[in-house]
Amino acid sequence: MLTLTALDQRRSTPTRQLAAPGPSHDQLLRMLRTAVRVPDHGKRVPFRFLRIADQARTALADAAVARLRAREPDASAAQIEKLRSRFTQPPLTLAVIAQQGPDESIPAEERFATAACVCLLLLQAAQAEGFGAQWLTGWLAYDRPFLEGVLGLTSDERLVGTIAIGTPQVQAPERERPDPAALLQDWTGA
């Protein structure tokens, strides 16, 4: 049984520190089985996944770099390399896509929140399986020409983020976390 101690040890492994091997098909399906166990008002399942592995990693990196150059003709070599390695370094990247089409009962924000919960559980599941992972967004997550023209999203879909998964090459350091007591307030009804 997963304990709070295990949950407290979750940390992101930077993409540049992820290498092969990545999860096998069966390991990935096991992780996804955990990731889909999210609160889902109305049982809408408002998310889907795109797997980017093998040669698709280079193809996606090339497409992302082309889009960066179109957006920013003066992009530096360092910006280009950072973007390229985002997809070529880790052995597996999963795009988590929120499906935001019309729904008279469940607001789009709630459905997006469900998809975001999938991302967090996927990070937890990857770590539980012995992998490192990182959830990334950046401008790509909001660039409609990239999302629709490259990833094939519909106008009713949003990219919640990409989850890079691989074998960590270093132990991700702990970082300072907020003090929950400082964030907690009591509502008194007054």
Biotite code that builds the C-alpha atoms (Angstrom):
import biotite.structure as struc

atoms = struc.array([
    struc.Atom([0.000, 0.000, 0.000], chain_id="A", res_id=1, res_name="MET", atom_name="CA", element="C"),
    struc.Atom([1.279, 3.449, -0.908], chain_id="A", res_id=2, res_name="LEU", atom_name="CA", element="C"),
    struc.Atom([2.154, 5.460, 2.171], chain_id="A", res_id=3, res_name="THR", atom_name="CA", element="C"),
    struc.Atom([2.353, 9.177, 2.812], chain_id="A", res_id=4, res_name="LEU", atom_name="CA", element="C"),
    struc.Atom([6.122, 8.726, 3.056], chain_id="A", res_id=5, res_name="THR", atom_name="CA", element="C"),
    struc.Atom([6.218, 7.474, -0.540], chain_id="A", res_id=6, res_name="ALA", atom_name="CA", element="C"),
    struc.Atom([4.032, 10.388, -1.655], chain_id="A", res_id=7, res_name="LEU", atom_name="CA", element="C"),
    struc.Atom([6.279, 12.817, 0.217], chain_id="A", res_id=8, res_name="ASP", atom_name="CA", element="C"),
    struc.Atom([9.277, 11.556, -1.769], chain_id="A", res_id=9, res_name="GLN", atom_name="CA", element="C"),
    struc.Atom([7.847, 12.624, -5.138], chain_id="A", res_id=10, res_name="ARG", atom_name="CA", element="C"),
    struc.Atom([10.137, 14.917, -7.059], chain_id="A", res_id=11, res_name="ARG", atom_name="CA", element="C"),
    struc.Atom([10.654, 15.821, -10.661], chain_id="A", res_id=12, res_name="SER", atom_name="CA", element="C"),
    struc.Atom([13.707, 14.553, -12.504], chain_id="A", res_id=13, res_name="THR", atom_name="CA", element="C"),
    struc.Atom([14.866, 17.135, -15.062], chain_id="A", res_id=14, res_name="PRO", atom_name="CA", element="C"),
    struc.Atom([14.373, 15.938, -18.624], chain_id="A", res_id=15, res_name="THR", atom_name="CA", element="C"),
    struc.Atom([18.089, 16.333, -19.360], chain_id="A", res_id=16, res_name="ARG", atom_name="CA", element="C"),
    struc.Atom([18.739, 13.733, -16.620], chain_id="A", res_id=17, res_name="GLN", atom_name="CA", element="C"),
    struc.Atom([16.433, 11.069, -18.110], chain_id="A", res_id=18, res_name="LEU", atom_name="CA", element="C"),
    struc.Atom([17.865, 8.291, -20.280], chain_id="A", res_id=19, res_name="ALA", atom_name="CA", element="C"),
    struc.Atom([17.015, 4.848, -21.592], chain_id="A", res_id=20, res_name="ALA", atom_name="CA", element="C"),
    struc.Atom([15.606, 2.535, -20.693], chain_id="A", res_id=21, res_name="PRO", atom_name="CA", element="C"),
    struc.Atom([12.125, 3.906, -20.506], chain_id="A", res_id=22, res_name="GLY", atom_name="CA", element="C"),
    struc.Atom([9.105, 1.919, -19.462], chain_id="A", res_id=23, res_name="PRO", atom_name="CA", element="C"),
    struc.Atom([8.081, -1.111, -21.487], chain_id="A", res_id=24, res_name="SER", atom_name="CA", element="C"),
    struc.Atom([4.626, -1.166, -23.031], chain_id="A", res_id=25, res_name="HIS", atom_name="CA", element="C"),
    struc.Atom([3.306, -3.198, -20.099], chain_id="A", res_id=26, res_name="ASP", atom_name="CA", element="C"),
    struc.Atom([4.934, -0.889, -17.545], chain_id="A", res_id=27, res_name="GLN", atom_name="CA", element="C"),
    struc.Atom([3.439, 2.125, -19.299], chain_id="A", res_id=28, res_name="LEU", atom_name="CA", element="C"),
    struc.Atom([-0.023, 0.590, -19.274], chain_id="A", res_id=29, res_name="LEU", atom_name="CA", element="C"),
    struc.Atom([0.387, -0.178, -15.577], chain_id="A", res_id=30, res_name="ARG", atom_name="CA", element="C"),
    struc.Atom([1.337, 3.444, -14.896], chain_id="A", res_id=31, res_name="MET", atom_name="CA", element="C"),
    struc.Atom([-1.602, 4.691, -16.953], chain_id="A", res_id=32, res_name="LEU", atom_name="CA", element="C"),
    struc.Atom([-3.954, 2.398, -15.047], chain_id="A", res_id=33, res_name="ARG", atom_name="CA", element="C"),
    struc.Atom([-2.919, 4.312, -11.921], chain_id="A", res_id=34, res_name="THR", atom_name="CA", element="C"),
    struc.Atom([-2.992, 7.706, -13.631], chain_id="A", res_id=35, res_name="ALA", atom_name="CA", element="C"),
    struc.Atom([-6.613, 7.410, -14.751], chain_id="A", res_id=36, res_name="VAL", atom_name="CA", element="C"),
    struc.Atom([-7.846, 6.893, -11.165], chain_id="A", res_id=37, res_name="ARG", atom_name="CA", element="C"),
    struc.Atom([-8.645, 10.581, -10.785], chain_id="A", res_id=38, res_name="VAL", atom_name="CA", element="C"),
    struc.Atom([-11.692, 12.468, -9.552], chain_id="A", res_id=39, res_name="PRO", atom_name="CA", element="C"),
    struc.Atom([-13.900, 12.803, -12.625], chain_id="A", res_id=40, res_name="ASP", atom_name="CA", element="C"),
    struc.Atom([-17.185, 14.650, -12.103], chain_id="A", res_id=41, res_name="HIS", atom_name="CA", element="C"),
    struc.Atom([-19.796, 13.070, -14.348], chain_id="A", res_id=42, res_name="GLY", atom_name="CA", element="C"),
    struc.Atom([-17.431, 10.253, -15.413], chain_id="A", res_id=43, res_name="LYS", atom_name="CA", element="C"),
    struc.Atom([-16.578, 12.168, -18.586], chain_id="A", res_id=44, res_name="ARG", atom_name="CA", element="C"),
    struc.Atom([-12.994, 10.854, -18.962], chain_id="A", res_id=45, res_name="VAL", atom_name="CA", element="C"),
    struc.Atom([-12.018, 14.273, -20.343], chain_id="A", res_id=46, res_name="PRO", atom_name="CA", element="C"),
    struc.Atom([-8.470, 13.338, -21.320], chain_id="A", res_id=47, res_name="PHE", atom_name="CA", element="C"),
    struc.Atom([-6.423, 11.240, -23.685], chain_id="A", res_id=48, res_name="ARG", atom_name="CA", element="C"),
    struc.Atom([-2.751, 10.439, -24.236], chain_id="A", res_id=49, res_name="PHE", atom_name="CA", element="C"),
    struc.Atom([-0.276, 10.672, -27.108], chain_id="A", res_id=50, res_name="LEU", atom_name="CA", element="C"),
    struc.Atom([2.834, 8.486, -26.822], chain_id="A", res_id=51, res_name="ARG", atom_name="CA", element="C"),
    struc.Atom([6.008, 9.939, -28.332], chain_id="A", res_id=52, res_name="ILE", atom_name="CA", element="C"),
    struc.Atom([8.689, 7.259, -28.466], chain_id="A", res_id=53, res_name="ALA", atom_name="CA", element="C"),
    struc.Atom([11.354, 5.836, -30.752], chain_id="A", res_id=54, res_name="ASP", atom_name="CA", element="C"),
    struc.Atom([11.713, 7.784, -34.034], chain_id="A", res_id=55, res_name="GLN", atom_name="CA", element="C"),
    struc.Atom([8.696, 9.957, -33.238], chain_id="A", res_id=56, res_name="ALA", atom_name="CA", element="C"),
    struc.Atom([10.854, 11.734, -30.647], chain_id="A", res_id=57, res_name="ARG", atom_name="CA", element="C"),
    struc.Atom([13.129, 13.161, -33.342], chain_id="A", res_id=58, res_name="THR", atom_name="CA", element="C"),
    struc.Atom([10.208, 14.004, -35.625], chain_id="A", res_id=59, res_name="ALA", atom_name="CA", element="C"),
    struc.Atom([8.472, 15.910, -32.830], chain_id="A", res_id=60, res_name="LEU", atom_name="CA", element="C"),
    struc.Atom([11.698, 17.684, -31.872], chain_id="A", res_id=61, res_name="ALA", atom_name="CA", element="C"),
    struc.Atom([12.173, 18.759, -35.505], chain_id="A", res_id=62, res_name="ASP", atom_name="CA", element="C"),
    struc.Atom([8.589, 20.038, -35.705], chain_id="A", res_id=63, res_name="ALA", atom_name="CA", element="C"),
    struc.Atom([8.919, 21.932, -32.415], chain_id="A", res_id=64, res_name="ALA", atom_name="CA", element="C"),
    struc.Atom([12.173, 23.545, -33.545], chain_id="A", res_id=65, res_name="VAL", atom_name="CA", element="C"),
    struc.Atom([10.592, 24.534, -36.877], chain_id="A", res_id=66, res_name="ALA", atom_name="CA", element="C"),
    struc.Atom([7.698, 26.135, -35.005], chain_id="A", res_id=67, res_name="ARG", atom_name="CA", element="C"),
    struc.Atom([10.113, 27.948, -32.663], chain_id="A", res_id=68, res_name="LEU", atom_name="CA", element="C"),
    struc.Atom([12.006, 29.338, -35.662], chain_id="A", res_id=69, res_name="ARG", atom_name="CA", element="C"),
    struc.Atom([8.724, 30.504, -37.216], chain_id="A", res_id=70, res_name="ALA", atom_name="CA", element="C"),
    struc.Atom([7.712, 32.240, -33.971], chain_id="A", res_id=71, res_name="ARG", atom_name="CA", element="C"),
    struc.Atom([11.155, 33.560, -33.101], chain_id="A", res_id=72, res_name="GLU", atom_name="CA", element="C"),
    struc.Atom([13.458, 33.875, -36.119], chain_id="A", res_id=73, res_name="PRO", atom_name="CA", element="C"),
    struc.Atom([16.271, 35.047, -33.827], chain_id="A", res_id=74, res_name="ASP", atom_name="CA", element="C"),
    struc.Atom([16.034, 32.083, -31.441], chain_id="A", res_id=75, res_name="ALA", atom_name="CA", element="C"),
    struc.Atom([19.451, 31.244, -30.056], chain_id="A", res_id=76, res_name="SER", atom_name="CA", element="C"),
    struc.Atom([21.247, 27.964, -30.575], chain_id="A", res_id=77, res_name="ALA", atom_name="CA", element="C"),
    struc.Atom([20.820, 27.300, -26.838], chain_id="A", res_id=78, res_name="ALA", atom_name="CA", element="C"),
    struc.Atom([17.026, 27.783, -27.070], chain_id="A", res_id=79, res_name="GLN", atom_name="CA", element="C"),
    struc.Atom([16.870, 25.453, -30.053], chain_id="A", res_id=80, res_name="ILE", atom_name="CA", element="C"),
    struc.Atom([18.989, 22.781, -28.389], chain_id="A", res_id=81, res_name="GLU", atom_name="CA", element="C"),
    struc.Atom([16.986, 22.971, -25.142], chain_id="A", res_id=82, res_name="LYS", atom_name="CA", element="C"),
    struc.Atom([13.749, 22.518, -27.067], chain_id="A", res_id=83, res_name="LEU", atom_name="CA", element="C"),
    struc.Atom([15.157, 19.685, -29.190], chain_id="A", res_id=84, res_name="ARG", atom_name="CA", element="C"),
    struc.Atom([16.504, 17.789, -26.180], chain_id="A", res_id=85, res_name="SER", atom_name="CA", element="C"),
    struc.Atom([13.121, 18.111, -24.431], chain_id="A", res_id=86, res_name="ARG", atom_name="CA", element="C"),
    struc.Atom([11.888, 15.407, -26.828], chain_id="A", res_id=87, res_name="PHE", atom_name="CA", element="C"),
    struc.Atom([15.050, 13.559, -27.849], chain_id="A", res_id=88, res_name="THR", atom_name="CA", element="C"),
    struc.Atom([16.658, 13.056, -24.425], chain_id="A", res_id=89, res_name="GLN", atom_name="CA", element="C"),
    struc.Atom([13.977, 11.085, -22.551], chain_id="A", res_id=90, res_name="PRO", atom_name="CA", element="C"),
    struc.Atom([13.098, 7.698, -24.031], chain_id="A", res_id=91, res_name="PRO", atom_name="CA", element="C"),
    struc.Atom([9.375, 8.387, -23.664], chain_id="A", res_id=92, res_name="LEU", atom_name="CA", element="C"),
    struc.Atom([7.187, 11.461, -23.623], chain_id="A", res_id=93, res_name="THR", atom_name="CA", element="C"),
    struc.Atom([3.446, 11.357, -23.076], chain_id="A", res_id=94, res_name="LEU", atom_name="CA", element="C"),
    struc.Atom([1.264, 14.271, -24.064], chain_id="A", res_id=95, res_name="ALA", atom_name="CA", element="C"),
    struc.Atom([-1.732, 14.555, -21.749], chain_id="A", res_id=96, res_name="VAL", atom_name="CA", element="C"),
    struc.Atom([-4.606, 16.179, -23.593], chain_id="A", res_id=97, res_name="ILE", atom_name="CA", element="C"),
    struc.Atom([-7.706, 17.654, -21.979], chain_id="A", res_id=98, res_name="ALA", atom_name="CA", element="C"),
    struc.Atom([-10.882, 17.303, -23.979], chain_id="A", res_id=99, res_name="GLN", atom_name="CA", element="C"),
    struc.Atom([-12.818, 20.518, -23.493], chain_id="A", res_id=100, res_name="GLN", atom_name="CA", element="C"),
    struc.Atom([-15.802, 20.227, -25.849], chain_id="A", res_id=101, res_name="GLY", atom_name="CA", element="C"),
    struc.Atom([-19.277, 21.419, -24.905], chain_id="A", res_id=102, res_name="PRO", atom_name="CA", element="C"),
    struc.Atom([-20.848, 19.894, -21.821], chain_id="A", res_id=103, res_name="ASP", atom_name="CA", element="C"),
    struc.Atom([-23.998, 21.330, -20.272], chain_id="A", res_id=104, res_name="GLU", atom_name="CA", element="C"),
    struc.Atom([-23.358, 19.708, -16.875], chain_id="A", res_id=105, res_name="SER", atom_name="CA", element="C"),
    struc.Atom([-19.625, 19.788, -16.170], chain_id="A", res_id=106, res_name="ILE", atom_name="CA", element="C"),
    struc.Atom([-17.673, 23.044, -16.648], chain_id="A", res_id=107, res_name="PRO", atom_name="CA", element="C"),
    struc.Atom([-14.559, 22.918, -18.818], chain_id="A", res_id=108, res_name="ALA", atom_name="CA", element="C"),
    struc.Atom([-12.447, 24.024, -15.840], chain_id="A", res_id=109, res_name="GLU", atom_name="CA", element="C"),
    struc.Atom([-13.461, 20.931, -13.876], chain_id="A", res_id=110, res_name="GLU", atom_name="CA", element="C"),
    struc.Atom([-12.664, 18.677, -16.805], chain_id="A", res_id=111, res_name="ARG", atom_name="CA", element="C"),
    struc.Atom([-9.270, 20.360, -17.232], chain_id="A", res_id=112, res_name="PHE", atom_name="CA", element="C"),
    struc.Atom([-8.614, 19.867, -13.510], chain_id="A", res_id=113, res_name="ALA", atom_name="CA", element="C"),
    struc.Atom([-9.325, 16.156, -13.957], chain_id="A", res_id=114, res_name="THR", atom_name="CA", element="C"),
    struc.Atom([-6.756, 15.962, -16.761], chain_id="A", res_id=115, res_name="ALA", atom_name="CA", element="C"),
    struc.Atom([-4.224, 17.838, -14.616], chain_id="A", res_id=116, res_name="ALA", atom_name="CA", element="C"),
    struc.Atom([-4.763, 15.276, -11.848], chain_id="A", res_id=117, res_name="CYS", atom_name="CA", element="C"),
    struc.Atom([-3.866, 12.595, -14.402], chain_id="A", res_id=118, res_name="VAL", atom_name="CA", element="C"),
    struc.Atom([-0.496, 14.292, -14.880], chain_id="A", res_id=119, res_name="CYS", atom_name="CA", element="C"),
    struc.Atom([0.270, 14.252, -11.174], chain_id="A", res_id=120, res_name="LEU", atom_name="CA", element="C"),
    struc.Atom([-0.723, 10.615, -10.762], chain_id="A", res_id=121, res_name="LEU", atom_name="CA", element="C"),
    struc.Atom([1.369, 9.724, -13.798], chain_id="A", res_id=122, res_name="LEU", atom_name="CA", element="C"),
    struc.Atom([4.399, 11.341, -12.153], chain_id="A", res_id=123, res_name="LEU", atom_name="CA", element="C"),
    struc.Atom([3.684, 9.350, -8.981], chain_id="A", res_id=124, res_name="GLN", atom_name="CA", element="C"),
    struc.Atom([3.195, 6.107, -10.910], chain_id="A", res_id=125, res_name="ALA", atom_name="CA", element="C"),
    struc.Atom([6.432, 6.577, -12.886], chain_id="A", res_id=126, res_name="ALA", atom_name="CA", element="C"),
    struc.Atom([8.393, 7.095, -9.688], chain_id="A", res_id=127, res_name="GLN", atom_name="CA", element="C"),
    struc.Atom([6.712, 4.080, -8.063], chain_id="A", res_id=128, res_name="ALA", atom_name="CA", element="C"),
    struc.Atom([7.875, 1.977, -11.039], chain_id="A", res_id=129, res_name="GLU", atom_name="CA", element="C"),
    struc.Atom([11.469, 3.184, -10.565], chain_id="A", res_id=130, res_name="GLY", atom_name="CA", element="C"),
    struc.Atom([11.502, 5.833, -13.300], chain_id="A", res_id=131, res_name="PHE", atom_name="CA", element="C"),
    struc.Atom([12.083, 9.552, -13.185], chain_id="A", res_id=132, res_name="GLY", atom_name="CA", element="C"),
    struc.Atom([9.604, 11.930, -14.755], chain_id="A", res_id=133, res_name="ALA", atom_name="CA", element="C"),
    struc.Atom([8.993, 15.601, -15.397], chain_id="A", res_id=134, res_name="GLN", atom_name="CA", element="C"),
    struc.Atom([5.792, 17.478, -16.315], chain_id="A", res_id=135, res_name="TRP", atom_name="CA", element="C"),
    struc.Atom([6.480, 20.279, -18.799], chain_id="A", res_id=136, res_name="LEU", atom_name="CA", element="C"),
    struc.Atom([4.387, 22.981, -20.430], chain_id="A", res_id=137, res_name="THR", atom_name="CA", element="C"),
    struc.Atom([5.978, 26.149, -21.810], chain_id="A", res_id=138, res_name="GLY", atom_name="CA", element="C"),
    struc.Atom([4.844, 28.004, -24.910], chain_id="A", res_id=139, res_name="TRP", atom_name="CA", element="C"),
    struc.Atom([4.258, 24.749, -26.808], chain_id="A", res_id=140, res_name="LEU", atom_name="CA", element="C"),
    struc.Atom([1.319, 23.949, -24.537], chain_id="A", res_id=141, res_name="ALA", atom_name="CA", element="C"),
    struc.Atom([-0.495, 27.074, -25.759], chain_id="A", res_id=142, res_name="TYR", atom_name="CA", element="C"),
    struc.Atom([0.606, 27.390, -29.374], chain_id="A", res_id=143, res_name="ASP", atom_name="CA", element="C"),
    struc.Atom([-2.446, 26.434, -31.461], chain_id="A", res_id=144, res_name="ARG", atom_name="CA", element="C"),
    struc.Atom([-0.526, 25.997, -34.746], chain_id="A", res_id=145, res_name="PRO", atom_name="CA", element="C"),
    struc.Atom([1.773, 23.495, -33.033], chain_id="A", res_id=146, res_name="PHE", atom_name="CA", element="C"),
    struc.Atom([-1.009, 21.773, -31.091], chain_id="A", res_id=147, res_name="LEU", atom_name="CA", element="C"),
    struc.Atom([-3.359, 21.401, -34.041], chain_id="A", res_id=148, res_name="GLU", atom_name="CA", element="C"),
    struc.Atom([-0.913, 21.242, -36.955], chain_id="A", res_id=149, res_name="GLY", atom_name="CA", element="C"),
    struc.Atom([1.709, 18.983, -35.373], chain_id="A", res_id=150, res_name="VAL", atom_name="CA", element="C"),
    struc.Atom([0.064, 17.066, -32.523], chain_id="A", res_id=151, res_name="LEU", atom_name="CA", element="C"),
    struc.Atom([-3.347, 16.854, -34.181], chain_id="A", res_id=152, res_name="GLY", atom_name="CA", element="C"),
    struc.Atom([-5.386, 18.326, -31.340], chain_id="A", res_id=153, res_name="LEU", atom_name="CA", element="C"),
    struc.Atom([-8.868, 19.563, -32.182], chain_id="A", res_id=154, res_name="THR", atom_name="CA", element="C"),
    struc.Atom([-9.989, 23.104, -31.394], chain_id="A", res_id=155, res_name="SER", atom_name="CA", element="C"),
    struc.Atom([-11.800, 21.678, -28.340], chain_id="A", res_id=156, res_name="ASP", atom_name="CA", element="C"),
    struc.Atom([-8.645, 20.156, -26.844], chain_id="A", res_id=157, res_name="GLU", atom_name="CA", element="C"),
    struc.Atom([-5.857, 21.608, -24.696], chain_id="A", res_id=158, res_name="ARG", atom_name="CA", element="C"),
    struc.Atom([-2.443, 20.233, -23.919], chain_id="A", res_id=159, res_name="LEU", atom_name="CA", element="C"),
    struc.Atom([-2.168, 19.886, -20.152], chain_id="A", res_id=160, res_name="VAL", atom_name="CA", element="C"),
    struc.Atom([1.503, 19.115, -20.541], chain_id="A", res_id=161, res_name="GLY", atom_name="CA", element="C"),
    struc.Atom([4.048, 16.606, -21.666], chain_id="A", res_id=162, res_name="THR", atom_name="CA", element="C"),
    struc.Atom([5.369, 14.040, -19.209], chain_id="A", res_id=163, res_name="ILE", atom_name="CA", element="C"),
    struc.Atom([8.941, 12.966, -19.908], chain_id="A", res_id=164, res_name="ALA", atom_name="CA", element="C"),
    struc.Atom([9.730, 9.527, -18.481], chain_id="A", res_id=165, res_name="ILE", atom_name="CA", element="C"),
    struc.Atom([12.996, 7.620, -18.318], chain_id="A", res_id=166, res_name="GLY", atom_name="CA", element="C"),
    struc.Atom([15.687, 6.213, -16.093], chain_id="A", res_id=167, res_name="THR", atom_name="CA", element="C"),
    struc.Atom([17.089, 8.947, -13.850], chain_id="A", res_id=168, res_name="PRO", atom_name="CA", element="C"),
    struc.Atom([20.814, 9.505, -14.260], chain_id="A", res_id=169, res_name="GLN", atom_name="CA", element="C"),
    struc.Atom([21.056, 11.365, -10.960], chain_id="A", res_id=170, res_name="VAL", atom_name="CA", element="C"),
    struc.Atom([18.897, 11.439, -7.870], chain_id="A", res_id=171, res_name="GLN", atom_name="CA", element="C"),
    struc.Atom([16.663, 14.473, -8.174], chain_id="A", res_id=172, res_name="ALA", atom_name="CA", element="C"),
    struc.Atom([17.419, 16.814, -5.302], chain_id="A", res_id=173, res_name="PRO", atom_name="CA", element="C"),
    struc.Atom([14.782, 17.765, -2.794], chain_id="A", res_id=174, res_name="GLU", atom_name="CA", element="C"),
    struc.Atom([13.694, 21.366, -2.968], chain_id="A", res_id=175, res_name="ARG", atom_name="CA", element="C"),
    struc.Atom([12.167, 23.630, -0.389], chain_id="A", res_id=176, res_name="GLU", atom_name="CA", element="C"),
    struc.Atom([8.428, 23.019, -0.054], chain_id="A", res_id=177, res_name="ARG", atom_name="CA", element="C"),
    struc.Atom([5.825, 25.410, 1.294], chain_id="A", res_id=178, res_name="PRO", atom_name="CA", element="C"),
    struc.Atom([4.787, 25.129, 4.925], chain_id="A", res_id=179, res_name="ASP", atom_name="CA", element="C"),
    struc.Atom([1.210, 23.794, 4.904], chain_id="A", res_id=180, res_name="PRO", atom_name="CA", element="C"),
    struc.Atom([0.489, 25.472, 8.251], chain_id="A", res_id=181, res_name="ALA", atom_name="CA", element="C"),
    struc.Atom([1.233, 28.859, 6.673], chain_id="A", res_id=182, res_name="ALA", atom_name="CA", element="C"),
    struc.Atom([-1.264, 28.127, 3.896], chain_id="A", res_id=183, res_name="LEU", atom_name="CA", element="C"),
    struc.Atom([-4.085, 26.923, 6.140], chain_id="A", res_id=184, res_name="LEU", atom_name="CA", element="C"),
    struc.Atom([-6.848, 29.278, 7.219], chain_id="A", res_id=185, res_name="GLN", atom_name="CA", element="C"),
    struc.Atom([-10.072, 28.610, 9.067], chain_id="A", res_id=186, res_name="ASP", atom_name="CA", element="C"),
    struc.Atom([-13.310, 29.874, 7.635], chain_id="A", res_id=187, res_name="TRP", atom_name="CA", element="C"),
    struc.Atom([-15.544, 30.900, 10.487], chain_id="A", res_id=188, res_name="THR", atom_name="CA", element="C"),
    struc.Atom([-18.627, 31.944, 8.583], chain_id="A", res_id=189, res_name="GLY", atom_name="CA", element="C"),
    struc.Atom([-18.399, 35.514, 9.818], chain_id="A", res_id=190, res_name="ALA", atom_name="CA", element="C"),
])
